[in-house]
């Protein structure tokens, strides 16, 4: 009884840690509920198979496309587009966001423009990207870049502004030059929050994948989803959605591991 009361106290206490085994059990239970509900609705014919395929049908489609290599080809194509767009965006957004959050002279001219652009719908720029860049992989990378860069810039700027002023002033007292404060003090202090920002915006990059492959693409998970929609192949659409979700989960886990290794002092 005492053990049950202790476990319940941990579950209901804000920010309290729970055992790793309990966390794993709760996560598996959630998946059982989701997949069980899907199976109940599809196998029970509550929703017609035309609109909701059974888990078995999706697994059969996944196996078939894995055997002929098409699934891996489209997955690698999409991963290449997302990673290239995200990496290029991050390489520019991290230093620029740090300067924007640190120096008022950088923030003043950039912030109004950035806040205006980041509310513009990415889909409306797809025809322009095709007109300016063409229909190759560069156009798809540009969509991922445009969808993530301005969000990253604002969030990383906020990360830099959140660094304690006392920490910066203490570094001046210890001899740090003002020109060195950004990279020697502010960047390390903001690094955990920056990594969290990159992890979140990586998820946004995956959500823009279908938009990037919506027009003039000949490969990729978004492309096969659109093609399957035209042929009412709902099982292929579910398979592509699951593949994107799995890839997103892998990259999310990778960022969590990197954060734990690079910034172990952060909570």
C-alpha positions as CSV (number, residue, x, y, z in Angstrom):
1,X,0.0,0.0,0.0
2,X,2.8,2.4,0.9
3,X,4.5,1.7,-2.5
4,X,1.3,2.4,-4.4
5,X,0.9,5.6,-2.5
6,X,4.5,6.6,-3.3
7,X,4.0,5.8,-7.0
8,X,0.8,7.8,-7.1
9,X,2.5,10.8,-5.3
10,X,5.2,10.8,-8.0
11,X,2.7,10.7,-10.8
12,X,0.7,13.6,-9.4
13,X,3.5,15.8,-8.2
14,X,4.5,18.6,-10.6
15,X,8.0,18.1,-12.1
16,X,8.6,15.0,-10.0
17,X,10.8,12.2,-11.6
18,X,9.3,8.8,-12.2
19,X,11.2,5.5,-12.6
20,X,12.4,4.7,-16.1
21,X,10.4,1.5,-16.1
22,X,7.2,3.4,-15.3
23,X,7.9,5.9,-18.0
24,X,8.4,3.1,-20.6
25,X,5.2,1.4,-19.5
26,X,3.2,4.5,-19.8
27,X,4.6,5.2,-23.3
28,X,3.9,1.7,-24.4
29,X,0.4,1.9,-23.0
30,X,-0.3,5.0,-25.0
31,X,0.8,3.3,-28.2
32,X,-1.4,0.3,-27.4
33,X,-4.4,2.6,-26.9
34,X,-3.8,4.4,-30.3
35,X,-3.1,1.3,-32.4
36,X,-5.9,-0.6,-30.6
37,X,-8.4,2.2,-31.4
38,X,-7.2,2.2,-35.0
39,X,-7.7,-1.6,-35.2
40,X,-11.1,-1.4,-33.6
41,X,-12.3,1.2,-36.0
42,X,-10.9,-0.4,-39.1
43,X,-11.4,-4.1,-38.5
44,X,-14.8,-3.5,-36.9
45,X,-15.8,-1.7,-40.1
46,X,-16.8,1.4,-38.0
47,X,-15.0,3.4,-40.7
48,X,-14.9,2.0,-44.2
49,X,-11.5,0.7,-45.4
50,X,-11.6,3.2,-48.2
51,X,-11.1,6.0,-45.6
52,X,-9.2,4.1,-42.9
53,X,-7.1,1.0,-43.8
54,X,-6.4,-1.7,-41.3
55,X,-3.0,-1.9,-39.6
56,X,-2.4,-5.2,-41.5
57,X,-3.0,-3.6,-44.9
58,X,-0.5,-0.8,-44.1
59,X,2.1,-3.3,-42.9
60,X,1.6,-5.4,-46.1
61,X,2.1,-2.2,-48.2
62,X,5.2,-1.3,-46.2
63,X,6.6,-4.8,-46.7
64,X,5.9,-4.8,-50.5
65,X,7.5,-1.4,-51.0
66,X,10.5,-2.4,-48.9
67,X,11.1,-5.4,-51.0
68,X,11.2,-3.5,-54.3
69,X,13.4,-0.8,-52.7
70,X,10.9,2.1,-53.5
71,X,10.2,2.9,-49.9
72,X,13.9,3.3,-49.0
73,X,14.5,5.4,-52.2
74,X,11.6,7.8,-51.4
75,X,12.6,7.9,-47.7
76,X,16.2,8.8,-48.5
77,X,15.1,11.5,-50.9
78,X,12.9,13.1,-48.4
79,X,15.5,12.9,-45.6
80,X,18.1,14.5,-47.9
81,X,15.7,17.5,-48.6
82,X,14.8,18.0,-45.0
83,X,18.3,17.7,-43.6
84,X,19.9,20.0,-46.2
85,X,17.2,22.6,-45.7
86,X,17.4,22.4,-42.0
87,X,21.2,22.5,-41.8
88,X,21.6,25.5,-44.1
89,X,18.9,27.3,-42.1
90,X,20.5,26.5,-38.7
91,X,24.0,27.5,-39.8
92,X,22.7,31.0,-40.6
93,X,20.0,31.3,-37.9
94,X,22.2,30.4,-34.9
95,X,24.9,33.1,-35.3
96,X,22.5,35.7,-36.7
97,X,19.9,34.9,-33.9
98,X,22.7,35.3,-31.2
99,X,23.7,38.7,-32.6
100,X,20.0,39.8,-33.0
101,X,19.3,38.8,-29.3
102,X,22.5,40.4,-28.0
103,X,22.9,43.7,-30.0
104,X,20.1,46.2,-30.1
105,X,21.6,47.6,-33.3
106,X,21.1,44.2,-35.0
107,X,17.7,43.6,-33.5
108,X,16.1,47.0,-34.4
109,X,16.3,46.7,-38.2
110,X,15.8,42.9,-38.4
111,X,13.0,42.1,-36.0
112,X,10.1,43.9,-37.7
113,X,11.0,42.3,-41.1
114,X,11.5,38.9,-39.6
115,X,8.2,39.0,-37.6
116,X,6.4,40.0,-40.8
117,X,7.9,37.3,-43.0
118,X,7.5,34.4,-40.5
119,X,3.7,34.8,-40.6
120,X,3.5,34.4,-44.4
121,X,2.2,31.0,-45.5
122,X,5.0,28.9,-47.0
123,X,2.6,27.3,-49.6
124,X,2.1,30.7,-51.2
125,X,5.8,30.9,-52.1
126,X,6.0,27.5,-53.8
127,X,5.1,28.9,-57.2
128,X,7.6,31.7,-56.8
129,X,10.4,29.2,-55.8
130,X,9.6,27.2,-58.9
131,X,9.8,30.3,-61.0
132,X,13.0,31.6,-59.4
133,X,14.8,28.3,-58.7
134,X,13.3,25.7,-61.0
135,X,11.7,22.3,-60.2
136,X,14.8,20.5,-58.9
137,X,15.8,19.5,-55.4
138,X,16.9,23.1,-54.8
139,X,13.3,24.3,-54.8
140,X,12.3,21.7,-52.2
141,X,15.3,22.7,-50.0
142,X,14.2,26.3,-50.3
143,X,10.7,25.5,-49.0
144,X,12.2,23.8,-45.9
145,X,14.6,26.7,-45.4
146,X,11.9,29.3,-45.7
147,X,9.6,27.4,-43.4
148,X,12.2,27.0,-40.6
149,X,14.7,29.9,-40.8
150,X,12.6,32.8,-39.6
151,X,11.1,30.8,-36.8
152,X,14.6,29.7,-35.7
153,X,15.8,33.3,-35.8
154,X,13.2,34.6,-33.5
155,X,13.5,31.8,-31.0
156,X,17.3,31.8,-30.9
157,X,17.2,35.6,-30.4
158,X,14.9,35.0,-27.4
159,X,17.4,32.4,-26.1
160,X,20.2,34.9,-26.2
161,X,18.1,37.6,-24.5
162,X,17.3,35.1,-21.8
163,X,20.9,34.9,-20.6
164,X,21.5,36.5,-17.2
165,X,23.0,40.0,-17.4
166,X,24.8,39.2,-14.1
167,X,26.7,36.4,-15.9
168,X,27.7,38.7,-18.7
169,X,28.8,41.5,-16.3
170,X,30.8,39.0,-14.2
171,X,32.6,37.9,-17.3
172,X,33.6,41.5,-18.0
173,X,34.9,41.7,-14.4
174,X,37.1,38.6,-15.1
175,X,38.6,40.2,-18.2
176,X,36.3,39.1,-21.0
177,X,36.3,41.6,-23.9
178,X,33.0,42.9,-25.1
179,X,33.7,41.5,-28.6
180,X,34.3,38.0,-27.1
181,X,31.2,37.9,-24.9
182,X,28.8,36.6,-27.5
183,X,30.7,33.4,-28.3
184,X,32.5,32.9,-25.0
185,X,29.7,33.7,-22.5
186,X,26.3,34.1,-24.1
187,X,26.5,31.2,-26.6
188,X,27.5,28.6,-24.0
189,X,24.9,29.9,-21.6
190,X,22.2,29.8,-24.2
191,X,23.3,26.5,-25.8
192,X,20.7,24.2,-24.0
193,X,17.9,26.5,-25.1
194,X,19.3,26.8,-28.6
195,X,19.4,23.0,-28.9
196,X,15.8,22.8,-27.7
197,X,14.9,25.3,-30.4
198,X,16.7,23.3,-33.1
199,X,14.8,20.2,-31.9
200,X,11.5,21.9,-32.1
201,X,12.1,23.5,-35.5
202,X,13.4,20.2,-36.8
203,X,9.8,18.9,-36.3
204,X,8.5,21.9,-38.3
205,X,10.9,21.0,-41.1
206,X,9.4,17.5,-41.4
207,X,5.9,19.0,-41.5
208,X,6.9,21.2,-44.5
209,X,8.1,18.2,-46.4
210,X,4.8,17.4,-48.1
211,X,4.5,21.1,-49.1
212,X,8.0,21.0,-50.5
213,X,7.2,17.9,-52.6
214,X,3.7,19.0,-53.5
215,X,4.5,20.4,-56.9
216,X,6.9,19.1,-59.6
217,X,8.5,16.4,-57.4
218,X,9.2,12.9,-58.8
219,X,10.3,11.2,-55.6
220,X,9.9,11.5,-51.8
221,X,7.4,10.6,-49.2
222,X,5.3,13.7,-49.9
223,X,5.3,12.8,-53.6
224,X,4.0,9.3,-53.1
225,X,1.4,10.6,-50.7
226,X,0.0,12.9,-53.3
227,X,0.2,10.3,-56.0
228,X,-1.6,7.8,-53.7
229,X,-4.3,10.4,-53.0
230,X,-5.2,10.6,-56.7
231,X,-5.6,6.8,-56.8
232,X,-7.4,6.5,-53.5
233,X,-4.5,4.4,-52.1
234,X,-5.1,5.2,-48.5
235,X,-2.8,2.5,-47.2
236,X,0.1,4.2,-49.0
237,X,-0.8,7.5,-47.5
238,X,-0.8,6.0,-44.0
239,X,2.5,4.3,-44.7
240,X,4.1,7.6,-45.8
241,X,2.7,9.5,-42.8
242,X,4.0,6.8,-40.5
243,X,7.5,7.0,-42.2
244,X,7.6,10.8,-41.8
245,X,6.6,10.4,-38.1
246,X,9.2,7.8,-37.5
247,X,11.9,9.9,-39.1
248,X,10.8,12.9,-37.0
249,X,11.0,10.7,-33.9
250,X,14.5,9.6,-34.7
251,X,15.8,13.2,-35.3
252,X,14.0,14.3,-32.1
253,X,15.7,11.6,-30.1
254,X,19.1,12.5,-31.7
255,X,18.7,16.1,-30.5
256,X,17.8,14.9,-27.0
257,X,21.0,12.8,-26.9
258,X,23.1,15.6,-28.3
259,X,21.7,18.0,-25.7
260,X,22.4,15.6,-22.9
261,X,26.0,15.1,-24.1
262,X,26.8,18.7,-25.0
263,X,25.0,20.5,-22.2
264,X,24.9,18.0,-19.3
265,X,24.6,20.9,-16.7
266,X,21.2,22.0,-18.1
267,X,18.0,20.7,-16.4
